[in-house]
Amino acid sequence: MTEETRTLKLILCWHMHQPDYRNALTREFELPWTYLHALKDYTDMAAHLERYPNLPVVVNLVPSLMDQLVDYAEQFHSGTWRDPLLRWLVTPSLEDLSMAERHALIGTCLRCHAPKMIDPFPGYARLRDCIQRFQKDGVEPATYVSGQFLADLLVWYHLAWTGESLRKTVPLLGRLMAQGEGYTLADRQALNALVGETLSSILLRYRALQQSGQVELSTTPNTHPILPLLLDFATAREAVPHLALPRHSRYPGGENRAVDHIRKAFDAYQGQFDQNPVGFWPGEGALSTATLEMFAMQGLAWTASSENVLAKTLRLSWGQETLPKEQWLYRPYLFKTEGHELRVFFRDDQLSDRIGFEYAQWDGKNAAEDFIRQLEMILESTPEDQDPVVTVILDGENAWEYYPYNGYYFLDYLYQALDSHPVIRPVTFSALCQQPDEMDLPVLKQVVAGSWVYGSLTTWMGNHDKNVAWDLLVEAKMACDRVLPTLSPGQQDQVTRQLAVCEGSDWFWWFGDYNSAESVQLFDRLYRLNLTTLYQLLSLDPPRILSLPFSRGSRGQEAGGAMRRNIHP
């Protein structure tokens, strides 16, 4: 194979996920992040792909996200609002809100990355500055601001959360931004209608992109749990041998729960897209040997994780120092069990982190050119008898609020460059799985359990607060096991759905002292609410500990805490 004929295959996978923010008893949304990210990020990401129909990528949609998008679409169809932010947006007289509602509205409408989402808009910044002056003087803003102030704040918050693709194509948004203040009920209703149209079309747009053959849609076990931990707490020590574990030694019935999450993901995917997924991005890229066995036995063709996981695995398997990653990273691996085969891909952590953390500070064109240059350097440095497969996986929503214009120009330059590059060939996981292998793939007999964060599971276990959260979940699961057989089938389904929400990864992500107090407080409250609801569905009194916060956070963090920069091997 000559240098001129070599190509680099690039798998670009955007992972889109939100935990379930709904109260299972009231069906009310406790936090609005699902619809705000849909309005800003999921719509922009679809629009970029629609502009470059010959550019194949992978989009990973988590069932808990898809289900909430369906819920929002139904709210707009029925006009029954279960998200307070949407209800306030169309409330005729905001003067009549209670003091608690006014306080909640003001607090909600300042939750964003101010340098890119408030400061560029003088009308919005003026409202923020006014609130902060009240607070600096020790005065409660909700006591003094008018209904018109609240209306303007609501409109600006939604304008800040609109995607750049919408701003470029919807005249309403340009008009409202130019107006700057004095928004009427008719303005708010028009904005609400746009939000409804946008949210109701998201899944249909991604379905169309898959049907065209451009995009592979993949998914994740139901509510995004850390499957290795559901299966065995001890796997957390494979990467960090002396890690502190919860007081309870295991999660009871974890294998059955893991299988249920996998099957529910198949059901959710089938319900939206009329087919089965070919592969899974596991929650947080967390894999263990037992997780690989489960995926293979369920008939999946591929899964993926982090280069740090592979590096730790190869050190264990080969008993030697890891070779330069050009010699081991840029290819799929094969995992076999009981007659089933599974291809395992490992992302380039540094390239993924460049998009997630570095390029937001760059000029968009320069950032895209640097990314292409990195790929060209990989092609030059890999063995001459191979076409490298480079996998880049990261969140499809959380990085963009740190970019100018929601990352619009960076992504446009990047997609344009990839669409016309002579030797970089964007591909999907499933397309590579369908191609005959030109050479035998290296075989993995095991993996060191880990995730795309540090190649370990320490983001979800090991810290005191995280371990307390696991112990609370274990005790709730034991209560479920006692009571569930006595319930009706309908009650059992409701309890099982709520248990799955409690098993999601996001709660454990936030606990600990390295996240901001405000973020930890929100997720601590929601986790305790979810566990309390679970006990209520079982007709049991919740433990008193659930009435008190157990994790408070402390300092600020990079990228709002929703992402973690990797530590490279």
C-alpha positions in Angstrom: 0.0 0.0 0.0 1.6 3.3 -1.1 1.3 6.6 0.8 -0.7 8.0 -2.0 -3.4 5.4 -1.7 -3.7 5.4 2.1 -6.7 7.0 3.7 -7.7 7.8 7.2 -11.1 6.7 8.3 -12.7 9.2 10.7 -15.6 8.2 12.9 -17.2 11.4 14.4 -19.8 10.5 17.0 -21.9 13.1 18.8 -23.4 11.8 22.1 -26.7 13.5 23.0 -28.0 12.8 26.5 -30.0 14.3 29.3 -31.1 12.6 32.5 -34.8 12.4 33.2 -35.7 15.7 34.9 -39.4 14.8 35.6 -41.1 14.2 38.9 -42.7 10.8 38.5 -45.7 11.7 40.7 -46.6 15.1 39.2 -45.0 14.6 35.8 -43.6 18.2 36.2 -40.1 18.9 34.9 -37.8 19.9 37.7 -35.2 21.4 35.4 -35.5 22.6 31.8 -32.2 21.4 30.3 -33.7 18.9 27.8 -35.8 21.4 25.9 -33.2 24.2 26.2 -30.5 22.0 24.6 -33.0 20.8 22.0 -33.7 24.4 21.1 -30.1 25.4 20.9 -27.9 22.3 20.3 -29.9 19.4 18.9 -31.4 21.6 16.3 -28.1 23.2 15.3 -26.4 19.8 15.1 -29.1 18.5 12.7 -28.9 21.7 10.6 -25.1 21.2 10.1 -25.6 17.7 8.9 -28.5 18.7 6.6 -26.1 21.2 4.9 -23.5 18.5 4.2 -25.6 15.5 3.1 -22.5 13.6 1.9 -20.8 13.7 5.3 -21.5 10.5 7.3 -21.4 10.8 11.1 -22.8 8.9 14.2 -25.4 10.5 16.5 -26.0 8.8 19.8 -29.5 9.4 21.3 -30.1 8.2 24.8 -33.6 6.8 25.5 -34.2 9.1 28.5 -33.6 12.1 26.2 -35.8 10.8 23.5 -38.7 10.1 25.9 -38.5 13.6 27.3 -38.5 15.1 23.8 -41.7 13.2 23.1 -43.1 14.5 26.3 -42.4 18.1 25.3 -43.9 17.6 21.9 -47.1 16.4 23.6 -47.1 19.4 25.9 -47.2 21.7 22.9 -49.8 19.6 21.2 -52.1 19.7 24.2 -51.3 23.1 25.6 -50.8 21.6 29.0 -47.5 22.8 30.4 -45.5 20.5 32.7 -42.4 22.6 32.6 -42.6 25.8 34.7 -40.4 27.7 32.3 -42.8 27.1 29.4 -45.8 27.8 31.5 -44.3 31.2 32.6 -43.5 32.0 29.0 -47.2 32.1 28.1 -48.6 33.3 31.4 -50.7 36.4 30.5 -50.1 38.3 33.7 -46.6 37.7 35.2 -47.4 40.3 37.9 -49.7 37.7 39.5 -47.0 35.1 40.1 -46.4 34.1 43.7 -43.2 35.3 45.3 -41.8 31.7 45.2 -42.5 31.6 41.4 -40.9 35.0 40.8 -37.8 33.9 42.7 -37.6 30.6 40.8 -38.1 32.4 37.4 -35.3 34.8 38.1 -33.0 32.1 39.3 -33.7 29.9 36.3 -33.3 32.6 33.7 -29.7 33.4 34.7 -28.5 29.8 34.4 -26.2 29.8 31.4 -22.7 30.6 30.4 -22.8 34.4 30.7 -19.7 35.3 28.6 -21.3 33.8 25.5 -25.0 33.8 26.3 -25.7 37.0 28.3 -22.8 39.5 27.8 -23.2 39.7 23.9 -26.8 40.9 24.3 -27.1 44.4 25.9 -30.8 43.9 26.7 -30.2 40.7 28.5 -27.0 41.9 30.3 -28.9 45.0 31.6 -31.5 42.7 33.2 -28.8 40.5 34.7 -26.9 43.6 36.1 -30.1 44.9 37.7 -30.7 41.6 39.5 -27.1 41.5 40.6 -27.3 45.0 42.0 -30.3 44.0 44.1 -28.5 40.9 45.3 -25.3 42.9 46.2 -27.4 45.2 48.3 -29.0 42.2 50.1 -32.4 42.8 48.6 -34.6 40.1 47.1 -35.1 41.1 43.4 -38.4 39.2 43.2 -39.9 41.7 45.6 -39.3 44.7 43.4 -39.2 43.8 39.7 -42.3 44.3 37.5 -44.2 41.8 35.4 -42.6 43.5 32.3 -39.2 42.9 33.8 -40.0 39.2 34.2 -41.4 39.0 30.6 -38.3 40.6 29.2 -36.1 38.2 31.2 -38.0 35.2 30.0 -37.8 36.2 26.4 -34.1 37.0 26.5 -33.4 33.6 28.2 -35.1 31.8 25.4 -33.4 33.9 22.8 -30.0 33.1 24.3 -30.9 29.4 24.1 -31.8 29.4 20.4 -29.5 27.7 18.0 -27.6 29.8 15.5 -29.3 27.9 12.7 -32.6 29.2 13.9 -31.3 32.8 14.3 -30.2 32.7 10.7 -33.4 31.5 9.2 -36.3 32.6 11.5 -37.2 36.3 11.1 -39.0 36.3 14.5 -35.8 35.8 16.4 -34.0 38.7 14.6 -37.0 41.0 15.3 -37.1 40.1 19.0 -33.4 40.6 19.4 -33.5 43.9 17.7 -36.5 45.0 19.9 -34.5 44.3 23.0 -37.2 45.1 25.6 -40.9 45.6 26.2 -41.9 42.2 25.0 -45.7 41.6 24.8 -47.8 38.5 25.5 -48.1 38.1 21.7 -44.2 38.1 21.4 -44.0 35.5 24.1 -46.7 33.4 22.4 -44.9 33.6 19.1 -41.7 32.5 20.7 -43.4 29.7 22.5 -44.9 28.5 19.1 -41.4 28.5 17.6 -40.1 26.4 20.5 -42.9 23.9 20.0 -42.2 23.6 16.3 -38.5 23.1 16.9 -38.8 20.5 19.7 -41.5 18.5 17.8 -39.3 18.2 14.8 -36.0 17.1 16.4 -36.4 13.3 16.4 -38.1 13.5 12.9 -35.0 15.3 11.5 -32.6 12.7 12.9 -34.8 9.9 11.7 -34.7 11.5 8.2 -30.9 11.8 8.3 -30.7 8.1 9.2 -33.1 7.1 6.4 -31.0 9.0 3.9 -28.1 6.8 4.8 -26.0 9.8 6.0 -26.2 9.3 9.7 -26.0 6.3 11.9 -28.1 6.7 15.0 -27.0 4.7 18.0 -28.2 4.6 21.5 -27.3 3.9 25.2 -28.8 1.6 27.8 -32.1 3.2 29.0 -31.3 5.9 31.6 -27.5 6.0 31.0 -26.4 3.9 34.0 -22.8 2.9 34.6 -23.3 -0.8 33.8 -19.9 -2.0 35.2 -21.0 -0.7 38.6 -24.5 -2.2 38.4 -22.8 -5.5 37.7 -20.0 -5.4 40.2 -18.8 -2.6 42.5 -15.4 -4.2 42.7 -14.7 -3.4 39.0 -14.1 0.2 40.1 -10.8 -1.1 41.6 -9.5 -2.5 38.4 -8.2 0.9 37.3 -7.7 2.3 40.9 -6.8 -0.6 43.1 -7.3 1.1 46.5 -10.5 3.0 45.7 -12.9 3.4 48.6 -16.1 1.5 47.9 -19.6 2.0 49.3 -20.6 0.3 52.6 -22.7 -2.2 50.6 -20.6 -4.6 48.7 -22.8 -4.9 45.6 -25.9 -3.7 43.9 -28.5 -6.4 44.4 -29.9 -7.9 41.2 -27.5 -5.8 39.2 -27.3 -8.2 36.3 -31.0 -8.3 35.8 -31.2 -4.5 36.0 -28.4 -4.2 33.4 -30.2 -6.5 31.0 -33.4 -4.5 31.6 -31.6 -1.2 30.7 -30.3 -2.8 27.5 -33.7 -4.2 26.4 -35.5 -1.0 27.2 -33.0 0.8 24.9 -33.8 -1.6 22.1 -37.5 -0.9 22.7 -37.1 2.9 22.7 -34.9 2.8 19.6 -37.3 0.5 17.8 -40.2 2.7 18.8 -38.6 5.9 17.3 -36.8 4.5 14.3 -38.6 1.2 13.4 -35.4 -0.8 13.5 -32.8 -2.1 16.0 -29.6 -0.3 16.8 -26.4 -1.7 15.4 -24.3 -0.5 18.4 -24.3 1.1 21.7 -22.2 4.0 23.2 -22.4 2.8 26.8 -23.2 5.3 29.5 -20.1 7.5 29.9 -18.2 5.1 27.7 -18.0 2.8 30.7 -17.0 -0.8 29.9 -16.0 -3.9 31.8 -15.5 -7.4 30.5 -18.9 -8.4 31.8 -20.4 -5.4 30.0 -18.8 -6.5 26.8 -20.2 -10.0 27.2 -23.7 -8.6 27.7 -23.5 -6.4 24.6 -22.2 -9.2 22.5 -24.9 -11.6 23.8 -27.6 -9.1 22.9 -26.5 -9.1 19.3 -24.8 -5.7 19.1 -22.1 -5.3 16.4 -20.1 -2.5 18.1 -19.5 -0.5 21.2 -16.9 2.1 22.1 -14.9 3.6 25.0 -11.8 5.7 25.8 -8.2 5.4 24.7 -7.3 5.4 28.4 -9.4 2.2 28.9 -7.5 0.5 26.1 -4.1 1.7 27.3 -4.8 0.3 30.8 -6.0 -2.9 29.2 -3.0 -3.4 27.0 -0.6 -2.8 29.9 -2.4 -5.6 31.8 -2.7 -7.9 28.8 0.7 -7.6 27.4 2.6 -7.1 30.6 4.7 -4.3 29.1 4.8 -0.6 28.7 2.3 0.6 26.2 3.8 1.4 22.7 3.2 4.7 21.0 -0.6 5.0 20.4 -0.1 5.2 16.6 0.7 1.5 16.9 -2.4 0.4 18.9 -5.2 3.0 19.0 -6.3 3.6 15.5 -8.1 0.3 14.7 -11.1 -1.5 16.0 -10.6 -4.5 18.3 -12.6 -7.7 18.4 -14.2 -9.2 21.5 -15.6 -12.8 21.3 -17.8 -14.7 23.7 -19.9 -17.8 23.3 -20.1 -17.6 19.5 -20.8 -13.8 19.4 -18.4 -11.1 18.1 -18.3 -7.5 19.0 -16.1 -4.8 17.6 -14.8 -2.3 20.2 -13.6 1.2 19.1 -11.7 3.5 21.4 -11.8 7.2 20.9 -8.8 9.5 20.6 -9.1 11.4 23.9 -6.9 14.3 23.0 -8.7 15.0 19.7 -12.1 14.7 21.4 -10.9 17.0 24.2 -9.7 19.6 21.7 -13.3 20.0 20.5 -14.7 19.8 24.0 -12.4 22.2 25.7 -9.7 23.8 23.5 -11.3 25.1 20.3 -13.9 27.2 22.0 -11.0 29.7 22.6 -9.9 29.6 19.0 -11.0 31.3 15.8 -13.4 28.8 14.2 -11.5 28.4 10.9 -8.2 28.1 12.7 -9.6 25.4 15.0 -11.1 23.4 12.1 -7.7 23.6 10.2 -5.9 22.4 13.3 -8.2 19.4 13.7 -7.6 18.5 10.1 -3.9 18.9 10.6 -4.0 16.6 13.6 -5.6 13.9 11.5 -3.1 14.3 8.7 -0.3 13.9 11.3 -1.9 10.7 12.5 -2.0 9.4 9.0 1.7 10.2 8.5 2.7 8.6 11.7 0.8 5.3 11.6 2.2 2.1 10.0 2.4 2.4 6.2 0.5 -0.9 5.7 -2.6 0.3 7.5 -5.4 2.8 7.0 -5.9 4.2 10.5 -9.4 4.4 12.0 -9.6 7.5 14.2 -12.6 7.7 16.6 -13.7 11.0 18.0 -16.6 10.9 20.5 -17.9 13.7 22.7 -21.0 15.4 23.9 -23.2 16.9 21.2 -24.6 19.6 23.4 -22.5 20.7 26.3 -19.4 22.3 24.6 -21.2 24.7 22.3 -22.3 27.4 24.8 -18.6 28.1 25.4 -18.0 28.7 21.7 -18.9 32.0 19.9 -22.2 31.6 18.0 -22.8 28.1 19.6 -19.9 26.6 17.6 -21.6 27.3 14.3 -18.6 28.5 12.4 -16.2 26.0 13.8 -18.5 23.1 12.8 -19.3 24.7 9.4 -15.6 25.0 8.6 -14.9 21.5 9.9 -17.7 19.8 8.0 -16.7 21.7 4.8 -13.0 20.5 5.2 -14.0 16.9 5.9 -16.5 16.9 3.0 -13.8 17.7 0.5 -10.6 16.2 2.0 -8.7 13.9 -0.4 -7.5 11.3 2.2 -9.7 11.7 5.2 -12.8 9.6 4.8 -15.6 10.1 7.4 -17.4 6.8 8.1 -19.8 5.3 10.6 -19.3 2.4 13.1 -21.9 0.3 11.3 -20.3 0.9 7.9 -17.0 -0.3 9.1 -18.6 -3.4 10.7 -20.1 -4.3 7.4 -16.7 -4.1 5.5 -14.6 -7.2 5.3 -11.5 -6.8 7.4 -8.3 -6.6 5.3 -6.4 -8.1 8.1 -7.2 -9.9 11.3 -8.4 -7.5 14.0 -6.5 -7.7 17.4 -8.6 -9.6 19.9 -9.5 -8.3 23.4 -10.0 -11.1 25.9 -10.8 -8.6 28.7 -10.8 -4.9 29.5 -9.8 -3.0 32.6 -13.1 -1.5 33.7 -13.2 2.2 33.0 -14.8 5.1 31.2 -14.1 8.0 29.0 -13.2 10.1 32.1 -9.7 9.3 33.2 -10.0 5.7 32.0 -11.5 4.8 35.4 -14.9 4.8 37.2 -13.9 7.4 39.9 -16.3 10.0 38.6 -19.1 7.8 39.9 -17.7 6.0 42.8 -15.0 6.3 45.4 -15.7 9.8 46.8 -17.5 9.8 50.1 -20.6 11.6 48.7 -20.8 9.3 45.7 -20.5 6.2 47.9 -23.3 7.5 50.2 -25.5 8.0 47.1 -24.8 4.4 46.1 -25.7 3.1 49.6 -28.9 5.0 49.5 -29.7 3.5 46.1 -28.8 -0.1 47.3 -31.2 0.3 50.2 -34.0 1.6 48.0 -33.4 -1.4 45.6 -33.6 -3.8 48.5 -37.0 -2.2 49.5 -38.1 -2.7 45.9 -37.2 -6.3 45.9 -39.3 -6.8 49.1 -42.4 -5.0 48.0 -42.5 -5.4 44.2 -44.0 -8.9 44.2 -47.0 -7.6 46.2 -47.9 -4.9 43.7 -50.2 -5.0 40.6 -48.5 -5.2 37.2 -49.2 -1.5 36.6 -47.7 -0.5 39.9 -44.7 -2.7 39.2 -44.1 -1.0 35.9 -44.2 2.5 37.5 -41.8 1.4 40.3 -39.4 -0.1 37.8 -39.4 3.0 35.6 -38.6 5.1 38.7 -35.9 2.8 39.8 -34.3 3.1 36.4 -34.2 6.9 36.7 -32.5 6.5 40.1 -29.9 4.2 38.5 -28.8 6.9 35.9 -25.2 8.0 36.0 -25.8 11.7 36.2 -26.6 11.9 39.9 -23.3 10.3 40.9 -21.4 12.5 38.4 -22.3 15.7 40.3 -21.7 14.6 43.9 -18.4 15.6 45.4 -16.5 18.7 46.3 -15.1 19.4 42.8 -18.4 20.8 41.4 -20.0 24.2 42.1 -22.3 24.3 45.1 -25.2 25.5 42.9 -25.0 22.6 40.5 -24.5 20.0 43.3 -27.4 21.4 45.2 -29.7 21.0 42.2 -28.7 17.5 41.5 -28.6 16.5 45.2 -32.2 17.7 45.6 -33.4 15.9 42.5 -31.7 12.6 43.4 -33.2 12.7 46.8 -36.6 13.5 45.3 -36.3 10.6 42.9 -35.5 8.2 45.7 -38.2 9.6 47.9 -40.7 9.1 45.0 -39.5 5.5 44.7 -40.4 4.8 48.3 -43.7 6.6 47.9 -44.5 4.4 44.9 -43.8 1.4 47.2 -46.1 2.8 49.9 -43.1 3.0 52.2 -42.0 5.9 54.4 -38.8 7.4 52.9 -35.7 7.3 55.2 -35.2 10.5 57.1 -31.8 10.9 55.5 -33.5 11.7 52.2 -34.8 15.0 53.7 -31.3 16.4 54.2 -28.7 17.3 51.6 -25.6 15.0 51.7 -23.5 16.6 49.0 -22.9 20.3 48.8 -20.0 20.9 46.3 -17.6 23.7 46.6 -15.6 25.4 43.9 -16.2 26.3 40.3 -15.3 24.0 37.5 -14.4 23.9 33.8 -17.2 23.8 31.3 -20.0 24.0 33.8 -19.2 20.6 35.3 -21.1 18.8 32.5 -17.9 17.5 30.9 -14.6 16.3 32.1 -11.3 16.9 30.5 -9.3 13.6 30.2 -6.0 12.7 31.7 -3.9 11.2 29.0 -1.9 8.0 29.5 
